[in-house]
């Protein structure tokens, strides 16, 4: 079993910052990509940021220049630093990780439970 636990969400005023953290634990041989999605009320889940095991990153256009994704491979952790937050960033944020649980298993996507980020105007 693999578990992803997120922390760091909350309420912040527009222009403020938050940092989300997600730790993967359990039966893990290796982790490929990690990252964050978000889902606002009435909208589809969308990719926010993605980081490969070698550190290559990809961002949604709406967060480029404001959000930074990073990871600590030794701690199986992915972080999302969110600056200059705007009301449109309000959503539930979900972390994910592509995990190999054994040496012969394929990679599977695992998800965190979600953490609420609310930005007030």
VEXDREN-2710 file (C-alpha; in Angstrom, 1 decimal):
% VEXDREN-2710
k/r/px/py/pz
1/UNK/0.0/0.0/0.0
2/UNK/1.1/3.5/-0.8
3/UNK/-0.3/6.6/1.0
4/UNK/0.1/10.3/0.1
5/UNK/-0.6/12.8/2.8
6/UNK/-0.9/16.5/2.0
7/UNK/-0.6/19.5/4.3
8/UNK/-0.4/23.2/4.1
9/UNK/-3.7/24.3/2.7
10/UNK/-5.8/27.1/4.3
11/UNK/-7.3/30.5/3.9
12/UNK/-5.2/33.4/2.6
13/UNK/-5.8/36.9/1.2
14/UNK/-5.2/37.7/-2.4
15/UNK/-1.5/38.4/-3.0
16/UNK/-0.5/36.1/-0.2
17/UNK/1.5/32.8/-0.2
18/UNK/1.0/29.2/0.9
19/UNK/3.2/26.1/0.7
20/UNK/1.7/22.7/0.1
21/UNK/3.6/19.6/1.1
22/UNK/2.9/15.9/0.2
23/UNK/4.7/12.9/1.6
24/UNK/4.5/9.5/0.1
25/UNK/4.9/6.4/2.3
26/UNK/4.4/2.7/2.3
27/UNK/5.7/0.1/-0.1
28/UNK/7.8/2.2/-2.5
29/UNK/10.7/1.1/-4.6
30/UNK/10.9/4.2/-6.8
31/UNK/8.8/7.2/-7.7
32/UNK/8.8/8.6/-11.2
33/UNK/6.8/11.8/-11.6
34/UNK/5.1/13.8/-8.8
35/UNK/2.9/16.8/-8.9
36/UNK/-0.3/18.6/-8.1
37/UNK/-3.7/18.9/-9.6
38/UNK/-6.5/21.1/-8.4
39/UNK/-10.3/21.1/-8.7
40/UNK/-12.5/24.2/-8.2
41/UNK/-16.2/23.9/-7.6
42/UNK/-18.1/23.0/-10.8
43/UNK/-14.9/22.6/-12.8
44/UNK/-12.8/19.7/-14.0
45/UNK/-9.6/18.7/-12.2
46/UNK/-6.6/20.3/-13.9
47/UNK/-2.9/19.9/-13.8
48/UNK/-1.1/22.6/-11.8
49/UNK/2.5/21.5/-11.8
50/UNK/4.5/18.4/-12.5
51/UNK/8.1/17.4/-11.7
52/UNK/10.0/14.4/-12.9
53/UNK/12.5/12.3/-10.9
54/UNK/15.3/14.2/-12.6
55/UNK/13.8/17.6/-11.7
56/UNK/12.2/18.7/-15.0
57/UNK/9.1/20.7/-14.3
58/UNK/5.9/21.7/-16.2
59/UNK/3.3/24.2/-15.1
60/UNK/-0.2/25.3/-16.1
61/UNK/-0.1/28.6/-17.9
62/UNK/-2.2/30.2/-15.2
63/UNK/0.4/29.6/-12.5
64/UNK/3.6/30.1/-14.3
65/UNK/5.8/32.6/-12.6
66/UNK/3.8/32.4/-9.4
67/UNK/4.0/28.7/-8.3
68/UNK/7.1/26.6/-7.9
69/UNK/7.1/22.8/-7.6
70/UNK/10.0/20.9/-6.0
71/UNK/10.7/17.5/-4.6
72/UNK/13.0/15.7/-2.1
73/UNK/13.6/12.3/-3.5
74/UNK/15.2/11.0/-0.3
75/UNK/12.0/11.9/1.6
76/UNK/9.5/11.0/-1.1
77/UNK/8.1/14.5/-0.8
78/UNK/6.8/17.0/-3.3
79/UNK/6.2/20.7/-2.4
80/UNK/4.2/23.4/-4.1
81/UNK/5.2/27.0/-3.2
82/UNK/2.3/29.3/-4.2
83/UNK/2.9/33.0/-4.3
84/UNK/0.8/36.0/-5.5
85/UNK/-2.3/33.9/-4.9
86/UNK/-5.6/35.0/-6.5
87/UNK/-9.2/34.2/-5.8
88/UNK/-9.2/32.0/-9.0
89/UNK/-6.6/29.8/-7.4
90/UNK/-9.3/28.7/-4.9
91/UNK/-9.7/24.9/-5.2
92/UNK/-9.0/21.6/-3.6
93/UNK/-5.4/20.7/-4.4
94/UNK/-4.4/17.0/-4.9
95/UNK/-0.9/15.6/-5.0
96/UNK/-0.1/12.6/-7.0
97/UNK/2.9/10.3/-7.4
98/UNK/3.8/7.6/-10.0
99/UNK/5.0/4.8/-7.8
100/UNK/6.6/1.4/-8.4
101/UNK/5.9/-0.8/-5.4
102/UNK/8.1/-3.7/-6.4
103/UNK/11.1/-4.2/-8.8
104/UNK/8.9/-5.9/-11.4
105/UNK/5.7/-3.9/-11.0
106/UNK/4.7/-1.1/-13.3
107/UNK/4.3/2.4/-12.1
108/UNK/0.8/3.3/-10.7
109/UNK/-0.6/6.7/-10.0
110/UNK/-1.5/7.3/-6.3
111/UNK/-3.4/10.3/-5.0
112/UNK/-3.6/12.3/-1.8
113/UNK/-6.9/13.1/-0.1
114/UNK/-6.8/16.7/-1.1
115/UNK/-6.3/20.0/0.7
116/UNK/-8.4/23.1/0.5
117/UNK/-6.9/26.3/-0.6
118/UNK/-9.1/29.4/-0.3
119/UNK/-8.0/32.8/-1.5
120/UNK/-10.2/35.8/-0.4
121/UNK/-10.3/39.0/-2.4
END
